Amino acid sequence: MDEARLTRMPKVKPPVLDTAGFDQLAAGLECPDGAVSFMASYLEMLPSRIARILAAVLSGDPESSMDAVLSLRVSSGMSGACRLEQNCRELETALRASEQQKVDKAARRLTKDFDLLVPEIKSLLACYAQPVQTAAILSQA
């Protein structure tokens, strides 16, 4: 395939949430409950992590921006939040290159990624919470 043709190919977006990431986390922890706890914590801290990135980008602080982006990228990768992880990689690249337009564009995408990701994580967590709740109800009957 020639180089000109490659540049015309549309960019493929990764899934918002890849549950294989969750499965790998559960296997690594040898416990689905640990993975559920990690995901719940990730979800709880997600708004403040994104706010931290946006504040750092708006204030023009590249060191704080990079620190916040790297933290979110790593935890997103562990969580299977593929689209948010990719966006963090693009933001990281733009920060390293001091390309402010690309930094601003990637930072704005964070809120869109967040809006798509939250319901998917909640749905995943609900799948794991349901058997526990059902067992608790059955044991009371």
C-alpha positions as YAML, in Angstrom:
chain: A
units: angstrom
residues:
- id: 1
  name: MET
  ca: [0.00, 0.00, 0.00]
- id: 2
  name: ASP
  ca: [1.49, 3.37, -0.93]
- id: 3
  name: GLU
  ca: [2.00, 6.19, 1.57]
- id: 4
  name: ALA
  ca: [-0.48, 8.57, -0.08]
- id: 5
  name: ARG
  ca: [-3.22, 5.99, 0.17]
- id: 6
  name: LEU
  ca: [-2.47, 5.38, 3.85]
- id: 7
  name: THR
  ca: [-2.92, 9.05, 4.68]
- id: 8
  name: ARG
  ca: [-6.40, 9.02, 3.11]
- id: 9
  name: MET
  ca: [-7.62, 6.08, 5.16]
- id: 10
  name: PRO
  ca: [-10.11, 7.08, 7.84]
- id: 11
  name: LYS
  ca: [-8.95, 6.99, 11.42]
- id: 12
  name: VAL
  ca: [-10.51, 4.08, 13.28]
- id: 13
  name: LYS
  ca: [-11.78, 4.88, 16.75]
- id: 14
  name: PRO
  ca: [-11.20, 2.27, 19.41]
- id: 15
  name: PRO
  ca: [-14.15, 1.08, 21.47]
- id: 16
  name: VAL
  ca: [-15.24, 3.32, 24.33]
- id: 17
  name: LEU
  ca: [-14.84, 0.41, 26.76]
- id: 18
  name: ASP
  ca: [-13.24, -2.91, 25.99]
- id: 19
  name: THR
  ca: [-14.33, -5.43, 28.61]
- id: 20
  name: ALA
  ca: [-11.26, -7.52, 27.79]
- id: 21
  name: GLY
  ca: [-9.33, -4.92, 29.80]
- id: 22
  name: PHE
  ca: [-11.61, -5.58, 32.76]
- id: 23
  name: ASP
  ca: [-11.19, -9.33, 32.30]
- id: 24
  name: GLN
  ca: [-7.40, -8.97, 32.24]
- id: 25
  name: LEU
  ca: [-7.52, -6.85, 35.37]
- id: 26
  name: ALA
  ca: [-9.69, -9.44, 37.14]
- id: 27
  name: ALA
  ca: [-7.34, -12.24, 36.05]
- id: 28
  name: GLY
  ca: [-4.30, -10.28, 37.18]
- id: 29
  name: LEU
  ca: [-5.86, -9.64, 40.57]
- id: 30
  name: GLU
  ca: [-7.18, -13.23, 40.63]
- id: 31
  name: CYS
  ca: [-10.48, -11.81, 41.82]
- id: 32
  name: PRO
  ca: [-13.40, -10.20, 39.97]
- id: 33
  name: ASP
  ca: [-14.30, -8.28, 43.14]
- id: 34
  name: GLY
  ca: [-10.92, -6.52, 43.02]
- id: 35
  name: ALA
  ca: [-11.52, -5.52, 39.42]
- id: 36
  name: VAL
  ca: [-15.01, -4.27, 40.27]
- id: 37
  name: SER
  ca: [-13.55, -2.21, 43.11]
- id: 38
  name: PHE
  ca: [-10.85, -0.80, 40.82]
- id: 39
  name: MET
  ca: [-13.43, 0.13, 38.17]
- id: 40
  name: ALA
  ca: [-15.70, 1.75, 40.75]
- id: 41
  name: SER
  ca: [-12.78, 3.82, 42.04]
- id: 42
  name: TYR
  ca: [-11.74, 4.70, 38.49]
- id: 43
  name: LEU
  ca: [-15.29, 5.86, 37.75]
- id: 44
  name: GLU
  ca: [-15.48, 7.87, 40.98]
- id: 45
  name: MET
  ca: [-12.17, 9.66, 40.32]
- id: 46
  name: LEU
  ca: [-12.72, 10.19, 36.60]
- id: 47
  name: PRO
  ca: [-14.46, 13.60, 36.81]
- id: 48
  name: SER
  ca: [-11.73, 15.10, 38.99]
- id: 49
  name: ARG
  ca: [-8.97, 13.65, 36.81]
- id: 50
  name: ILE
  ca: [-10.47, 15.18, 33.68]
- id: 51
  name: ALA
  ca: [-11.06, 18.48, 35.50]
- id: 52
  name: ARG
  ca: [-7.41, 18.46, 36.57]
- id: 53
  name: ILE
  ca: [-6.27, 18.02, 32.97]
- id: 54
  name: LEU
  ca: [-8.57, 20.74, 31.67]
- id: 55
  name: ALA
  ca: [-7.48, 23.18, 34.39]
- id: 56
  name: ALA
  ca: [-3.81, 22.51, 33.70]
- id: 57
  name: VAL
  ca: [-4.28, 22.91, 29.94]
- id: 58
  name: LEU
  ca: [-6.26, 26.14, 30.39]
- id: 59
  name: SER
  ca: [-3.64, 27.57, 32.73]
- id: 60
  name: GLY
  ca: [-0.90, 26.75, 30.21]
- id: 61
  name: ASP
  ca: [1.00, 24.53, 32.64]
- id: 62
  name: PRO
  ca: [2.61, 21.80, 30.50]
- id: 63
  name: GLU
  ca: [4.18, 19.92, 33.44]
- id: 64
  name: SER
  ca: [0.90, 19.63, 35.36]
- id: 65
  name: SER
  ca: [-0.93, 18.81, 32.14]
- id: 66
  name: MET
  ca: [1.49, 16.01, 31.32]
- id: 67
  name: ASP
  ca: [1.39, 14.59, 34.84]
- id: 68
  name: ALA
  ca: [-2.41, 14.52, 34.83]
- id: 69
  name: VAL
  ca: [-2.60, 13.06, 31.31]
- id: 70
  name: LEU
  ca: [-0.13, 10.28, 32.05]
- id: 71
  name: SER
  ca: [-2.02, 9.31, 35.21]
- id: 72
  name: LEU
  ca: [-5.34, 9.14, 33.36]
- id: 73
  name: ARG
  ca: [-3.81, 7.31, 30.39]
- id: 74
  name: VAL
  ca: [-2.38, 4.54, 32.55]
- id: 75
  name: SER
  ca: [-5.52, 4.00, 34.63]
- id: 76
  name: SER
  ca: [-7.69, 4.15, 31.50]
- id: 77
  name: GLY
  ca: [-5.55, 1.49, 29.87]
- id: 78
  name: MET
  ca: [-5.87, -0.75, 32.91]
- id: 79
  name: SER
  ca: [-9.64, -0.20, 32.91]
- id: 80
  name: GLY
  ca: [-10.16, -0.96, 29.24]
- id: 81
  name: ALA
  ca: [-11.25, 2.63, 28.53]
- id: 82
  name: CYS
  ca: [-9.64, 2.45, 25.10]
- id: 83
  name: ARG
  ca: [-10.96, 5.64, 23.54]
- id: 84
  name: LEU
  ca: [-10.04, 7.74, 26.55]
- id: 85
  name: GLU
  ca: [-6.62, 6.10, 26.65]
- id: 86
  name: GLN
  ca: [-6.06, 6.90, 22.94]
- id: 87
  name: ASN
  ca: [-7.16, 10.48, 23.47]
- id: 88
  name: CYS
  ca: [-4.71, 10.78, 26.36]
- id: 89
  name: ARG
  ca: [-1.94, 9.47, 24.09]
- id: 90
  name: GLU
  ca: [-2.81, 12.09, 21.47]
- id: 91
  name: LEU
  ca: [-2.91, 14.79, 24.14]
- id: 92
  name: GLU
  ca: [0.46, 13.59, 25.47]
- id: 93
  name: THR
  ca: [1.97, 13.75, 21.96]
- id: 94
  name: ALA
  ca: [0.60, 17.26, 21.40]
- id: 95
  name: LEU
  ca: [1.92, 18.42, 24.78]
- id: 96
  name: ARG
  ca: [5.39, 17.03, 24.03]
- id: 97
  name: ALA
  ca: [5.38, 18.82, 20.64]
- id: 98
  name: SER
  ca: [3.97, 22.04, 22.17]
- id: 99
  name: GLU
  ca: [1.19, 22.04, 19.56]
- id: 100
  name: GLN
  ca: [-1.41, 24.11, 21.40]
- id: 101
  name: GLN
  ca: [-4.20, 23.68, 18.82]
- id: 102
  name: LYS
  ca: [-3.91, 19.90, 19.06]
- id: 103
  name: VAL
  ca: [-3.69, 20.11, 22.86]
- id: 104
  name: ASP
  ca: [-6.90, 22.16, 22.99]
- id: 105
  name: LYS
  ca: [-8.70, 19.83, 20.57]
- id: 106
  name: ALA
  ca: [-7.71, 16.67, 22.48]
- id: 107
  name: ALA
  ca: [-8.60, 18.29, 25.81]
- id: 108
  name: ARG
  ca: [-12.09, 19.13, 24.53]
- id: 109
  name: ARG
  ca: [-12.55, 15.51, 23.43]
- id: 110
  name: LEU
  ca: [-11.99, 14.36, 27.01]
- id: 111
  name: THR
  ca: [-15.47, 15.49, 28.06]
- id: 112
  name: LYS
  ca: [-17.04, 13.72, 25.08]
- id: 113
  name: ASP
  ca: [-15.12, 10.55, 25.93]
- id: 114
  name: PHE
  ca: [-16.25, 10.89, 29.54]
- id: 115
  name: ASP
  ca: [-19.91, 11.22, 28.52]
- id: 116
  name: LEU
  ca: [-19.68, 8.04, 26.45]
- id: 117
  name: LEU
  ca: [-17.64, 6.07, 28.98]
- id: 118
  name: VAL
  ca: [-19.61, 6.60, 32.19]
- id: 119
  name: PRO
  ca: [-22.77, 4.71, 31.15]
- id: 120
  name: GLU
  ca: [-20.69, 1.83, 29.80]
- id: 121
  name: ILE
  ca: [-18.76, 1.45, 33.05]
- id: 122
  name: LYS
  ca: [-21.98, 1.71, 35.07]
- id: 123
  name: SER
  ca: [-23.51, -1.01, 32.92]
- id: 124
  name: LEU
  ca: [-20.46, -3.24, 33.39]
- id: 125
  name: LEU
  ca: [-20.49, -2.72, 37.15]
- id: 126
  name: ALA
  ca: [-24.22, -3.43, 37.27]
- id: 127
  name: CYS
  ca: [-23.62, -6.81, 35.64]
- id: 128
  name: TYR
  ca: [-21.25, -7.76, 38.45]
- id: 129
  name: ALA
  ca: [-23.31, -6.22, 41.24]
- id: 130
  name: GLN
  ca: [-26.50, -8.03, 40.21]
- id: 131
  name: PRO
  ca: [-25.46, -11.57, 41.25]
- id: 132
  name: VAL
  ca: [-24.27, -10.29, 44.64]
- id: 133
  name: GLN
  ca: [-27.53, -8.43, 45.24]
- id: 134
  name: THR
  ca: [-29.57, -11.42, 44.08]
- id: 135
  name: ALA
  ca: [-27.67, -13.75, 46.42]
- id: 136
  name: ALA
  ca: [-28.23, -11.36, 49.33]
- id: 137
  name: ILE
  ca: [-31.97, -11.19, 48.62]
- id: 138
  name: LEU
  ca: [-32.21, -14.98, 48.29]
- id: 139
  name: SER
  ca: [-30.38, -15.52, 51.57]
- id: 140
  name: GLN
  ca: [-32.89, -13.28, 53.36]
- id: 141
  name: ALA
  ca: [-35.88, -15.19, 51.93]
...
